[in-house]
Amino acid sequence: MATSDDGGFHGPSIEEFFPEVIFFAGTPFEINRIILIRFLAVLAIVLIFWIGTRRMKVVPGRFQSVVEMGLDFARVNIAEDLLGKKDGRRFLPLITTIFFMVLFMNITGIIPFLNIAGTSVIGVPLVLAVVAWVAFIYAGLKKHPGAFFKNALFPPGVPWPLYIIVTPIELVSTFVLRPITLTLRLLMNMVVGHLLLVLFFAATQFFFFTAGGLWSLFGVGTLAFGFVFTLFEILVAVLQAYVFALLTTVYIQLALAEEH
Protein backbone atom coordinates (compact mmCIF):
# COMPACT_ATOMS: atom_id res chain seq x y z
CA MET A 1 0.00 0.00 0.00
CA ALA A 2 2.77 2.43 0.83
CA THR A 3 5.01 2.17 -2.23
CA SER A 4 4.76 1.52 -5.93
CA ASP A 5 7.22 0.09 -8.43
CA ASP A 6 8.92 3.48 -8.78
CA GLY A 7 9.46 3.72 -5.02
CA GLY A 8 6.99 6.57 -4.55
CA PHE A 9 4.50 6.82 -1.75
CA HIS A 10 0.89 5.93 -2.44
CA GLY A 11 -1.73 6.60 0.19
CA PRO A 12 -4.93 4.65 0.84
CA SER A 13 -7.80 4.75 -1.63
CA ILE A 14 -11.49 3.93 -1.70
CA GLU A 15 -10.56 0.52 -3.15
CA GLU A 16 -9.78 -0.50 0.43
CA PHE A 17 -13.51 -0.96 0.93
CA PHE A 18 -13.99 -3.26 -2.05
CA PRO A 19 -11.65 -6.20 -1.35
CA GLU A 20 -11.42 -9.30 -3.51
CA VAL A 21 -13.79 -12.19 -2.96
CA ILE A 22 -12.39 -14.91 -0.68
CA PHE A 23 -15.10 -17.56 -0.74
CA PHE A 24 -17.92 -18.54 -3.12
CA ALA A 25 -16.85 -16.29 -5.97
CA GLY A 26 -19.42 -15.94 -8.73
CA THR A 27 -22.35 -16.89 -6.47
CA PRO A 28 -24.92 -14.76 -4.61
CA PHE A 29 -23.11 -15.75 -1.39
CA GLU A 30 -19.74 -14.17 -2.16
CA ILE A 31 -17.71 -13.44 0.96
CA ASN A 32 -14.94 -10.88 0.96
CA ARG A 33 -12.75 -9.68 3.82
CA ILE A 34 -15.26 -7.16 5.18
CA ILE A 35 -18.16 -9.63 5.18
CA LEU A 36 -15.92 -12.16 6.94
CA ILE A 37 -15.09 -9.52 9.56
CA ARG A 38 -18.82 -8.95 10.08
CA PHE A 39 -19.33 -12.66 10.67
CA LEU A 40 -16.47 -12.66 13.17
CA ALA A 41 -17.94 -9.65 15.00
CA VAL A 42 -21.34 -11.33 15.31
CA LEU A 43 -19.67 -14.55 16.48
CA ALA A 44 -17.73 -12.58 19.10
CA ILE A 45 -20.96 -10.96 20.37
CA VAL A 46 -22.69 -14.34 20.68
CA LEU A 47 -19.74 -15.99 22.42
CA ILE A 48 -19.09 -13.15 24.87
CA PHE A 49 -22.70 -12.88 25.99
CA TRP A 50 -23.22 -16.63 26.06
CA ILE A 51 -20.14 -17.18 28.21
CA GLY A 52 -20.94 -14.16 30.37
CA THR A 53 -24.55 -15.15 31.09
CA ARG A 54 -24.72 -18.95 30.96
CA ARG A 55 -23.77 -19.47 34.64
CA MET A 56 -24.66 -16.23 36.35
CA LYS A 57 -23.83 -15.94 40.04
CA VAL A 58 -25.22 -13.71 42.78
CA VAL A 59 -21.67 -12.51 43.38
CA PRO A 60 -20.41 -12.10 39.81
CA GLY A 61 -16.88 -12.73 38.65
CA ARG A 62 -14.92 -10.22 36.61
CA PHE A 63 -16.15 -11.38 33.21
CA GLN A 64 -19.78 -11.54 34.30
CA SER A 65 -19.42 -8.07 35.86
CA VAL A 66 -18.17 -6.61 32.58
CA VAL A 67 -21.03 -8.19 30.63
CA GLU A 68 -23.60 -7.01 33.17
CA MET A 69 -22.09 -3.52 33.10
CA GLY A 70 -22.51 -3.36 29.32
CA LEU A 71 -26.09 -4.62 29.46
CA ASP A 72 -26.96 -2.24 32.30
CA PHE A 73 -25.52 0.67 30.33
CA ALA A 74 -27.84 -0.04 27.39
CA ARG A 75 -30.81 -0.67 29.70
CA VAL A 76 -30.44 2.17 32.19
CA ASN A 77 -28.51 4.91 30.40
CA ILE A 78 -30.24 4.61 27.04
CA ALA A 79 -33.56 2.72 27.12
CA GLU A 80 -34.98 3.53 30.54
CA ASP A 81 -33.60 7.08 30.75
CA LEU A 82 -35.44 8.07 27.58
CA LEU A 83 -38.43 5.74 27.44
CA GLY A 84 -39.10 4.94 31.07
CA LYS A 85 -39.18 1.48 32.55
CA LYS A 86 -42.28 0.19 30.76
CA ASP A 87 -41.49 1.28 27.20
CA GLY A 88 -37.78 0.87 27.82
CA ARG A 89 -38.35 -2.80 28.62
CA ARG A 90 -40.39 -3.23 25.42
CA PHE A 91 -37.71 -1.85 23.13
CA LEU A 92 -34.67 -2.96 25.13
CA PRO A 93 -33.81 -6.00 22.95
CA LEU A 94 -33.70 -3.80 19.84
CA ILE A 95 -31.70 -1.00 21.47
CA THR A 96 -29.22 -3.41 23.08
CA THR A 97 -28.73 -5.32 19.82
CA ILE A 98 -28.10 -2.12 17.86
CA PHE A 99 -25.64 -0.78 20.44
CA PHE A 100 -23.49 -3.90 20.69
CA MET A 101 -23.68 -4.75 16.99
CA VAL A 102 -22.42 -1.30 16.02
CA LEU A 103 -19.80 -1.35 18.79
CA PHE A 104 -18.32 -4.72 17.87
CA MET A 105 -18.31 -4.01 14.14
CA ASN A 106 -16.73 -0.60 14.73
CA ILE A 107 -14.00 -1.93 16.99
CA THR A 108 -12.71 -4.36 14.33
CA GLY A 109 -11.18 -1.32 12.65
CA ILE A 110 -8.31 -1.25 15.16
CA ILE A 111 -7.87 -5.01 15.77
CA PRO A 112 -4.64 -6.33 14.19
CA PHE A 113 -5.12 -8.53 11.09
CA LEU A 114 -8.70 -7.27 10.72
CA ASN A 115 -7.97 -3.54 10.49
CA ILE A 116 -11.25 -2.44 8.97
CA ALA A 117 -14.65 -1.79 10.51
CA GLY A 118 -17.56 -3.97 9.51
CA THR A 119 -19.61 -0.76 9.38
CA SER A 120 -17.28 0.95 6.88
CA VAL A 121 -19.34 -0.32 3.93
CA ILE A 122 -22.90 0.94 3.63
CA GLY A 123 -24.74 -2.41 3.98
CA VAL A 124 -24.76 -2.74 7.78
CA PRO A 125 -25.31 0.97 8.60
CA LEU A 126 -28.17 1.09 6.10
CA VAL A 127 -29.85 -2.07 7.43
CA LEU A 128 -29.60 -0.85 11.02
CA ALA A 129 -30.95 2.58 10.04
CA VAL A 130 -33.92 0.95 8.29
CA VAL A 131 -34.55 -1.19 11.38
CA ALA A 132 -34.49 1.95 13.55
CA TRP A 133 -36.85 3.71 11.12
CA VAL A 134 -39.29 0.75 11.11
CA ALA A 135 -39.21 0.68 14.93
CA PHE A 136 -40.03 4.40 14.96
CA ILE A 137 -43.00 3.90 12.62
CA TYR A 138 -44.18 0.82 14.54
CA ALA A 139 -44.01 2.63 17.90
CA GLY A 140 -45.98 5.57 16.55
CA LEU A 141 -48.68 3.48 14.92
CA LYS A 142 -48.99 1.23 17.97
CA LYS A 143 -49.35 4.18 20.35
CA HIS A 144 -51.41 6.49 18.11
CA PRO A 145 -52.93 4.34 15.36
CA GLY A 146 -55.26 7.00 14.03
CA ALA A 147 -53.22 10.13 14.53
CA PHE A 148 -49.51 9.31 14.11
CA PHE A 149 -49.04 10.27 10.46
CA LYS A 150 -51.58 13.11 10.68
CA ASN A 151 -49.87 14.81 13.61
CA ALA A 152 -46.39 14.14 12.22
CA LEU A 153 -47.20 15.76 8.88
CA PHE A 154 -49.74 18.33 10.09
CA PRO A 155 -48.47 19.56 13.49
CA PRO A 156 -51.29 20.94 15.68
CA GLY A 157 -51.46 24.69 16.15
CA VAL A 158 -50.00 25.64 12.77
CA PRO A 159 -52.18 27.99 10.66
CA TRP A 160 -53.58 25.91 7.80
CA PRO A 161 -52.03 27.96 4.93
CA LEU A 162 -48.57 27.21 6.35
CA TYR A 163 -49.11 23.47 5.92
CA ILE A 164 -48.17 24.01 2.27
CA ILE A 165 -44.63 24.68 3.54
CA VAL A 166 -44.58 22.77 6.83
CA THR A 167 -45.93 19.40 5.62
CA PRO A 168 -43.26 18.76 2.92
CA ILE A 169 -40.56 19.79 5.41
CA GLU A 170 -41.94 17.43 8.06
CA LEU A 171 -42.26 14.61 5.53
CA VAL A 172 -38.64 14.90 4.43
CA SER A 173 -37.13 15.57 7.86
CA THR A 174 -39.13 12.93 9.76
CA PHE A 175 -39.53 10.09 7.29
CA VAL A 176 -36.65 10.51 4.82
CA LEU A 177 -33.68 12.26 6.40
CA ARG A 178 -33.64 10.31 9.66
CA PRO A 179 -32.57 6.94 8.21
CA ILE A 180 -30.23 8.70 5.77
CA THR A 181 -28.45 10.68 8.48
CA LEU A 182 -28.21 7.62 10.74
CA THR A 183 -26.58 5.70 7.89
CA LEU A 184 -24.18 8.40 6.74
CA ARG A 185 -23.06 9.48 10.23
CA LEU A 186 -21.90 5.98 11.10
CA LEU A 187 -20.55 5.12 7.66
CA MET A 188 -18.50 8.30 7.15
CA ASN A 189 -16.92 8.16 10.60
CA MET A 190 -15.73 4.61 10.00
CA VAL A 191 -14.53 5.29 6.44
CA VAL A 192 -12.54 8.38 7.43
CA GLY A 193 -11.09 6.67 10.50
CA HIS A 194 -9.86 3.72 8.47
CA LEU A 195 -8.31 5.91 5.76
CA LEU A 196 -6.45 7.99 8.33
CA LEU A 197 -5.08 4.95 10.14
CA VAL A 198 -3.92 3.40 6.88
CA LEU A 199 -2.34 6.70 5.88
CA PHE A 200 -0.36 7.01 9.12
CA PHE A 201 0.91 3.43 9.18
CA ALA A 202 1.57 3.27 5.43
CA ALA A 203 3.60 6.46 5.76
CA THR A 204 5.48 4.93 8.70
CA GLN A 205 6.37 1.88 6.60
CA PHE A 206 7.48 4.11 3.73
CA PHE A 207 9.70 6.36 5.86
CA PHE A 208 11.31 3.47 7.75
CA PHE A 209 11.84 0.89 5.01
CA THR A 210 11.84 2.76 1.70
CA ALA A 211 12.97 6.33 2.22
CA GLY A 212 15.44 5.53 5.03
CA GLY A 213 18.08 7.93 6.31
CA LEU A 214 16.85 11.07 8.02
CA TRP A 215 13.39 10.39 6.63
CA SER A 216 13.07 7.79 9.39
CA LEU A 217 12.52 10.69 11.80
CA PHE A 218 9.28 11.42 9.98
CA GLY A 219 8.43 7.75 10.43
CA VAL A 220 8.68 8.19 14.19
CA GLY A 221 6.20 11.05 13.95
CA THR A 222 3.71 9.18 11.76
CA LEU A 223 3.98 6.13 14.03
CA ALA A 224 3.19 8.29 17.08
CA PHE A 225 0.24 9.88 15.29
CA GLY A 226 -0.96 6.44 14.24
CA PHE A 227 -0.85 5.19 17.82
CA VAL A 228 -2.68 8.24 19.17
CA PHE A 229 -5.27 8.05 16.43
CA THR A 230 -5.79 4.34 17.18
CA LEU A 231 -6.78 5.30 20.73
CA PHE A 232 -9.03 7.99 19.29
CA GLU A 233 -10.67 5.43 16.99
CA ILE A 234 -11.55 3.30 20.02
CA LEU A 235 -13.34 6.33 21.47
CA VAL A 236 -15.08 6.98 18.13
CA ALA A 237 -16.17 3.31 17.88
CA VAL A 238 -17.83 3.47 21.31
CA LEU A 239 -19.27 6.93 20.75
CA GLN A 240 -20.82 6.05 17.38
CA ALA A 241 -22.43 2.93 18.85
CA TYR A 242 -23.85 5.05 21.67
CA VAL A 243 -25.07 7.79 19.30
CA PHE A 244 -26.74 5.30 16.95
CA ALA A 245 -28.55 3.53 19.80
CA LEU A 246 -29.39 6.84 21.48
CA LEU A 247 -30.88 8.39 18.32
CA THR A 248 -32.89 5.22 17.68
CA THR A 249 -34.31 5.55 21.19
CA VAL A 250 -34.98 9.27 20.75
CA TYR A 251 -36.94 8.60 17.55
CA ILE A 252 -39.01 5.96 19.35
CA GLN A 253 -39.58 8.40 22.22
CA LEU A 254 -40.82 11.05 19.77
CA ALA A 255 -43.19 8.51 18.22
CA LEU A 256 -44.60 7.67 21.66
CA ALA A 257 -45.00 11.30 22.75
CA GLU A 258 -48.51 12.33 23.72
CA GLU A 259 -48.73 15.08 21.10
CA HIS A 260 -49.00 12.33 18.47
C-alpha positions as a Markdown table, in Angstrom:
| # | Residue | x | y | z |
|---|---|---|---|---|
| 1 | Met | 0.0 | 0.0 | 0.0 |
| 2 | Ala | 2.8 | 2.4 | 0.8 |
| 3 | Thr | 5.0 | 2.2 | -2.2 |
| 4 | Ser | 4.8 | 1.5 | -5.9 |
| 5 | Asp | 7.2 | 0.1 | -8.4 |
| 6 | Asp | 8.9 | 3.5 | -8.8 |
| 7 | Gly | 9.5 | 3.7 | -5.0 |
| 8 | Gly | 7.0 | 6.6 | -4.6 |
| 9 | Phe | 4.5 | 6.8 | -1.7 |
| 10 | His | 0.9 | 5.9 | -2.4 |
| 11 | Gly | -1.7 | 6.6 | 0.2 |
| 12 | Pro | -4.9 | 4.6 | 0.8 |
| 13 | Ser | -7.8 | 4.7 | -1.6 |
| 14 | Ile | -11.5 | 3.9 | -1.7 |
| 15 | Glu | -10.6 | 0.5 | -3.2 |
| 16 | Glu | -9.8 | -0.5 | 0.4 |
| 17 | Phe | -13.5 | -1.0 | 0.9 |
| 18 | Phe | -14.0 | -3.3 | -2.0 |
| 19 | Pro | -11.7 | -6.2 | -1.4 |
| 20 | Glu | -11.4 | -9.3 | -3.5 |
| 21 | Val | -13.8 | -12.2 | -3.0 |
| 22 | Ile | -12.4 | -14.9 | -0.7 |
| 23 | Phe | -15.1 | -17.6 | -0.7 |
| 24 | Phe | -17.9 | -18.5 | -3.1 |
| 25 | Ala | -16.8 | -16.3 | -6.0 |
| 26 | Gly | -19.4 | -15.9 | -8.7 |
| 27 | Thr | -22.4 | -16.9 | -6.5 |
| 28 | Pro | -24.9 | -14.8 | -4.6 |
| 29 | Phe | -23.1 | -15.8 | -1.4 |
| 30 | Glu | -19.7 | -14.2 | -2.2 |
| 31 | Ile | -17.7 | -13.4 | 1.0 |
| 32 | Asn | -14.9 | -10.9 | 1.0 |
| 33 | Arg | -12.8 | -9.7 | 3.8 |
| 34 | Ile | -15.3 | -7.2 | 5.2 |
| 35 | Ile | -18.2 | -9.6 | 5.2 |
| 36 | Leu | -15.9 | -12.2 | 6.9 |
| 37 | Ile | -15.1 | -9.5 | 9.6 |
| 38 | Arg | -18.8 | -9.0 | 10.1 |
| 39 | Phe | -19.3 | -12.7 | 10.7 |
| 40 | Leu | -16.5 | -12.7 | 13.2 |
| 41 | Ala | -17.9 | -9.7 | 15.0 |
| 42 | Val | -21.3 | -11.3 | 15.3 |
| 43 | Leu | -19.7 | -14.5 | 16.5 |
| 44 | Ala | -17.7 | -12.6 | 19.1 |
| 45 | Ile | -21.0 | -11.0 | 20.4 |
| 46 | Val | -22.7 | -14.3 | 20.7 |
| 47 | Leu | -19.7 | -16.0 | 22.4 |
| 48 | Ile | -19.1 | -13.1 | 24.9 |
| 49 | Phe | -22.7 | -12.9 | 26.0 |
| 50 | Trp | -23.2 | -16.6 | 26.1 |
| 51 | Ile | -20.1 | -17.2 | 28.2 |
| 52 | Gly | -20.9 | -14.2 | 30.4 |
| 53 | Thr | -24.6 | -15.1 | 31.1 |
| 54 | Arg | -24.7 | -19.0 | 31.0 |
| 55 | Arg | -23.8 | -19.5 | 34.6 |
| 56 | Met | -24.7 | -16.2 | 36.3 |
| 57 | Lys | -23.8 | -15.9 | 40.0 |
| 58 | Val | -25.2 | -13.7 | 42.8 |
| 59 | Val | -21.7 | -12.5 | 43.4 |
| 60 | Pro | -20.4 | -12.1 | 39.8 |
| 61 | Gly | -16.9 | -12.7 | 38.7 |
| 62 | Arg | -14.9 | -10.2 | 36.6 |
| 63 | Phe | -16.1 | -11.4 | 33.2 |
| 64 | Gln | -19.8 | -11.5 | 34.3 |
| 65 | Ser | -19.4 | -8.1 | 35.9 |
| 66 | Val | -18.2 | -6.6 | 32.6 |
| 67 | Val | -21.0 | -8.2 | 30.6 |
| 68 | Glu | -23.6 | -7.0 | 33.2 |
| 69 | Met | -22.1 | -3.5 | 33.1 |
| 70 | Gly | -22.5 | -3.4 | 29.3 |
| 71 | Leu | -26.1 | -4.6 | 29.5 |
| 72 | Asp | -27.0 | -2.2 | 32.3 |
| 73 | Phe | -25.5 | 0.7 | 30.3 |
| 74 | Ala | -27.8 | 0.0 | 27.4 |
| 75 | Arg | -30.8 | -0.7 | 29.7 |
| 76 | Val | -30.4 | 2.2 | 32.2 |
| 77 | Asn | -28.5 | 4.9 | 30.4 |
| 78 | Ile | -30.2 | 4.6 | 27.0 |
| 79 | Ala | -33.6 | 2.7 | 27.1 |
| 80 | Glu | -35.0 | 3.5 | 30.5 |
| 81 | Asp | -33.6 | 7.1 | 30.8 |
| 82 | Leu | -35.4 | 8.1 | 27.6 |
| 83 | Leu | -38.4 | 5.7 | 27.4 |
| 84 | Gly | -39.1 | 4.9 | 31.1 |
| 85 | Lys | -39.2 | 1.5 | 32.6 |
| 86 | Lys | -42.3 | 0.2 | 30.8 |
| 87 | Asp | -41.5 | 1.3 | 27.2 |
| 88 | Gly | -37.8 | 0.9 | 27.8 |
| 89 | Arg | -38.3 | -2.8 | 28.6 |
| 90 | Arg | -40.4 | -3.2 | 25.4 |
| 91 | Phe | -37.7 | -1.9 | 23.1 |
| 92 | Leu | -34.7 | -3.0 | 25.1 |
| 93 | Pro | -33.8 | -6.0 | 22.9 |
| 94 | Leu | -33.7 | -3.8 | 19.8 |
| 95 | Ile | -31.7 | -1.0 | 21.5 |
| 96 | Thr | -29.2 | -3.4 | 23.1 |
| 97 | Thr | -28.7 | -5.3 | 19.8 |
| 98 | Ile | -28.1 | -2.1 | 17.9 |
| 99 | Phe | -25.6 | -0.8 | 20.4 |
| 100 | Phe | -23.5 | -3.9 | 20.7 |
| 101 | Met | -23.7 | -4.7 | 17.0 |
| 102 | Val | -22.4 | -1.3 | 16.0 |
| 103 | Leu | -19.8 | -1.3 | 18.8 |
| 104 | Phe | -18.3 | -4.7 | 17.9 |
| 105 | Met | -18.3 | -4.0 | 14.1 |
| 106 | Asn | -16.7 | -0.6 | 14.7 |
| 107 | Ile | -14.0 | -1.9 | 17.0 |
| 108 | Thr | -12.7 | -4.4 | 14.3 |
| 109 | Gly | -11.2 | -1.3 | 12.6 |
| 110 | Ile | -8.3 | -1.3 | 15.2 |
| 111 | Ile | -7.9 | -5.0 | 15.8 |
| 112 | Pro | -4.6 | -6.3 | 14.2 |
| 113 | Phe | -5.1 | -8.5 | 11.1 |
| 114 | Leu | -8.7 | -7.3 | 10.7 |
| 115 | Asn | -8.0 | -3.5 | 10.5 |
| 116 | Ile | -11.3 | -2.4 | 9.0 |
| 117 | Ala | -14.6 | -1.8 | 10.5 |
| 118 | Gly | -17.6 | -4.0 | 9.5 |
| 119 | Thr | -19.6 | -0.8 | 9.4 |
| 120 | Ser | -17.3 | 0.9 | 6.9 |
| 121 | Val | -19.3 | -0.3 | 3.9 |
| 122 | Ile | -22.9 | 0.9 | 3.6 |
| 123 | Gly | -24.7 | -2.4 | 4.0 |
| 124 | Val | -24.8 | -2.7 | 7.8 |
| 125 | Pro | -25.3 | 1.0 | 8.6 |
| 126 | Leu | -28.2 | 1.1 | 6.1 |
| 127 | Val | -29.8 | -2.1 | 7.4 |
| 128 | Leu | -29.6 | -0.8 | 11.0 |
| 129 | Ala | -31.0 | 2.6 | 10.0 |
| 130 | Val | -33.9 | 1.0 | 8.3 |
| 131 | Val | -34.6 | -1.2 | 11.4 |
| 132 | Ala | -34.5 | 1.9 | 13.6 |
| 133 | Trp | -36.9 | 3.7 | 11.1 |
| 134 | Val | -39.3 | 0.8 | 11.1 |
| 135 | Ala | -39.2 | 0.7 | 14.9 |
| 136 | Phe | -40.0 | 4.4 | 15.0 |
| 137 | Ile | -43.0 | 3.9 | 12.6 |
| 138 | Tyr | -44.2 | 0.8 | 14.5 |
| 139 | Ala | -44.0 | 2.6 | 17.9 |
| 140 | Gly | -46.0 | 5.6 | 16.5 |
| 141 | Leu | -48.7 | 3.5 | 14.9 |
| 142 | Lys | -49.0 | 1.2 | 18.0 |
| 143 | Lys | -49.4 | 4.2 | 20.3 |
| 144 | His | -51.4 | 6.5 | 18.1 |
| 145 | Pro | -52.9 | 4.3 | 15.4 |
| 146 | Gly | -55.3 | 7.0 | 14.0 |
| 147 | Ala | -53.2 | 10.1 | 14.5 |
| 148 | Phe | -49.5 | 9.3 | 14.1 |
| 149 | Phe | -49.0 | 10.3 | 10.5 |
| 150 | Lys | -51.6 | 13.1 | 10.7 |
| 151 | Asn | -49.9 | 14.8 | 13.6 |
| 152 | Ala | -46.4 | 14.1 | 12.2 |
| 153 | Leu | -47.2 | 15.8 | 8.9 |
| 154 | Phe | -49.7 | 18.3 | 10.1 |
| 155 | Pro | -48.5 | 19.6 | 13.5 |
| 156 | Pro | -51.3 | 20.9 | 15.7 |
| 157 | Gly | -51.5 | 24.7 | 16.1 |
| 158 | Val | -50.0 | 25.6 | 12.8 |
| 159 | Pro | -52.2 | 28.0 | 10.7 |
| 160 | Trp | -53.6 | 25.9 | 7.8 |
| 161 | Pro | -52.0 | 28.0 | 4.9 |
| 162 | Leu | -48.6 | 27.2 | 6.3 |
| 163 | Tyr | -49.1 | 23.5 | 5.9 |
| 164 | Ile | -48.2 | 24.0 | 2.3 |
| 165 | Ile | -44.6 | 24.7 | 3.5 |
| 166 | Val | -44.6 | 22.8 | 6.8 |
| 167 | Thr | -45.9 | 19.4 | 5.6 |
| 168 | Pro | -43.3 | 18.8 | 2.9 |
| 169 | Ile | -40.6 | 19.8 | 5.4 |
| 170 | Glu | -41.9 | 17.4 | 8.1 |
| 171 | Leu | -42.3 | 14.6 | 5.5 |
| 172 | Val | -38.6 | 14.9 | 4.4 |
| 173 | Ser | -37.1 | 15.6 | 7.9 |
| 174 | Thr | -39.1 | 12.9 | 9.8 |
| 175 | Phe | -39.5 | 10.1 | 7.3 |
| 176 | Val | -36.6 | 10.5 | 4.8 |
| 177 | Leu | -33.7 | 12.3 | 6.4 |
| 178 | Arg | -33.6 | 10.3 | 9.7 |
| 179 | Pro | -32.6 | 6.9 | 8.2 |
| 180 | Ile | -30.2 | 8.7 | 5.8 |
| 181 | Thr | -28.5 | 10.7 | 8.5 |
| 182 | Leu | -28.2 | 7.6 | 10.7 |
| 183 | Thr | -26.6 | 5.7 | 7.9 |
| 184 | Leu | -24.2 | 8.4 | 6.7 |
| 185 | Arg | -23.1 | 9.5 | 10.2 |
| 186 | Leu | -21.9 | 6.0 | 11.1 |
| 187 | Leu | -20.5 | 5.1 | 7.7 |
| 188 | Met | -18.5 | 8.3 | 7.1 |
| 189 | Asn | -16.9 | 8.2 | 10.6 |
| 190 | Met | -15.7 | 4.6 | 10.0 |
| 191 | Val | -14.5 | 5.3 | 6.4 |
| 192 | Val | -12.5 | 8.4 | 7.4 |
| 193 | Gly | -11.1 | 6.7 | 10.5 |
| 194 | His | -9.9 | 3.7 | 8.5 |
| 195 | Leu | -8.3 | 5.9 | 5.8 |
| 196 | Leu | -6.4 | 8.0 | 8.3 |
| 197 | Leu | -5.1 | 4.9 | 10.1 |
| 198 | Val | -3.9 | 3.4 | 6.9 |
| 199 | Leu | -2.3 | 6.7 | 5.9 |
| 200 | Phe | -0.4 | 7.0 | 9.1 |
| 201 | Phe | 0.9 | 3.4 | 9.2 |
| 202 | Ala | 1.6 | 3.3 | 5.4 |
| 203 | Ala | 3.6 | 6.5 | 5.8 |
| 204 | Thr | 5.5 | 4.9 | 8.7 |
| 205 | Gln | 6.4 | 1.9 | 6.6 |
| 206 | Phe | 7.5 | 4.1 | 3.7 |
| 207 | Phe | 9.7 | 6.4 | 5.9 |
| 208 | Phe | 11.3 | 3.5 | 7.8 |
| 209 | Phe | 11.8 | 0.9 | 5.0 |
| 210 | Thr | 11.8 | 2.8 | 1.7 |
| 211 | Ala | 13.0 | 6.3 | 2.2 |
| 212 | Gly | 15.4 | 5.5 | 5.0 |
| 213 | Gly | 18.1 | 7.9 | 6.3 |
| 214 | Leu | 16.8 | 11.1 | 8.0 |
| 215 | Trp | 13.4 | 10.4 | 6.6 |
| 216 | Ser | 13.1 | 7.8 | 9.4 |
| 217 | Leu | 12.5 | 10.7 | 11.8 |
| 218 | Phe | 9.3 | 11.4 | 10.0 |
| 219 | Gly | 8.4 | 7.8 | 10.4 |
| 220 | Val | 8.7 | 8.2 | 14.2 |
| 221 | Gly | 6.2 | 11.0 | 13.9 |
| 222 | Thr | 3.7 | 9.2 | 11.8 |
| 223 | Leu | 4.0 | 6.1 | 14.0 |
| 224 | Ala | 3.2 | 8.3 | 17.1 |
| 225 | Phe | 0.2 | 9.9 | 15.3 |
| 226 | Gly | -1.0 | 6.4 | 14.2 |
| 227 | Phe | -0.8 | 5.2 | 17.8 |
| 228 | Val | -2.7 | 8.2 | 19.2 |
| 229 | Phe | -5.3 | 8.0 | 16.4 |
| 230 | Thr | -5.8 | 4.3 | 17.2 |
| 231 | Leu | -6.8 | 5.3 | 20.7 |
| 232 | Phe | -9.0 | 8.0 | 19.3 |
| 233 | Glu | -10.7 | 5.4 | 17.0 |
| 234 | Ile | -11.6 | 3.3 | 20.0 |
| 235 | Leu | -13.3 | 6.3 | 21.5 |
| 236 | Val | -15.1 | 7.0 | 18.1 |
| 237 | Ala | -16.2 | 3.3 | 17.9 |
| 238 | Val | -17.8 | 3.5 | 21.3 |
| 239 | Leu | -19.3 | 6.9 | 20.8 |
| 240 | Gln | -20.8 | 6.1 | 17.4 |
| 241 | Ala | -22.4 | 2.9 | 18.9 |
| 242 | Tyr | -23.8 | 5.0 | 21.7 |
| 243 | Val | -25.1 | 7.8 | 19.3 |
| 244 | Phe | -26.7 | 5.3 | 17.0 |
| 245 | Ala | -28.6 | 3.5 | 19.8 |
| 246 | Leu | -29.4 | 6.8 | 21.5 |
| 247 | Leu | -30.9 | 8.4 | 18.3 |
| 248 | Thr | -32.9 | 5.2 | 17.7 |
| 249 | Thr | -34.3 | 5.6 | 21.2 |
| 250 | Val | -35.0 | 9.3 | 20.7 |
| 251 | Tyr | -36.9 | 8.6 | 17.6 |
| 252 | Ile | -39.0 | 6.0 | 19.4 |
| 253 | Gln | -39.6 | 8.4 | 22.2 |
| 254 | Leu | -40.8 | 11.1 | 19.8 |
| 255 | Ala | -43.2 | 8.5 | 18.2 |
| 256 | Leu | -44.6 | 7.7 | 21.7 |
| 257 | Ala | -45.0 | 11.3 | 22.8 |
| 258 | Glu | -48.5 | 12.3 | 23.7 |
| 259 | Glu | -48.7 | 15.1 | 21.1 |
| 260 | His | -49.0 | 12.3 | 18.5 |
